[in-house]
Amino acid sequence: MTPRALATDSDFAALLLSSYLRLVGEPLCPAGWESEPGAARWLYEQAPFGLLAHDTSADPRFVYANRTAQNRFGYSWDEFVGLPSRLSARPDGQEDREAFVRAVTADHYATGYRGMRVARSGRTFWIEDVTMWDLMDTHGRIHGQAAVFRSWSPAVD
């Protein structure tokens, strides 16, 4: 599968949705959509929240960014996918970001995070009401981590 195909891949959407529901205990998309074929397209094109996912490599790289996330960060799909996820935060925000990632690693999900991020242009902004979780399949295998941010606001430097 090409990286571009992952944007609206129904199997990847099912992993995002089922792992979120299983670990966080609530649906990520509107009720009843979890198994709908259109869920992948809705998550990518229409979701009112930013949704990102990275892989399990030593320096995790983004494998998914929905359009809301692309718009906030100012990257196209092709620019986002493959980018080390640590580059989404400024150097002075790495410790805070890493602490949140460690919490997810320990408990499979964490919520309530607010962190400063940096767009491609260098503009900074806050992501707020963030939940991050392990992309864990039904066999317990972890394929990466995903994060949803439900709000954002400009940062004043």
Buried (B, 14 or more C-beta within 10 A) or exposed (E): EEBEEBBBBBEBBBBBBBBBBBBBEEEBBEEEBBEBEBBBBBBBEEBEBBBBBBBBEEEBBBBBBBBBBBEBBBBEBEBBBEBEBBBBBBEEBEEBBEEBBEBBEEEBBBBEBBBBBBBBEEBBBBBBBBBBBBBBBEEEEEBBBBBBBBEBEEEEE
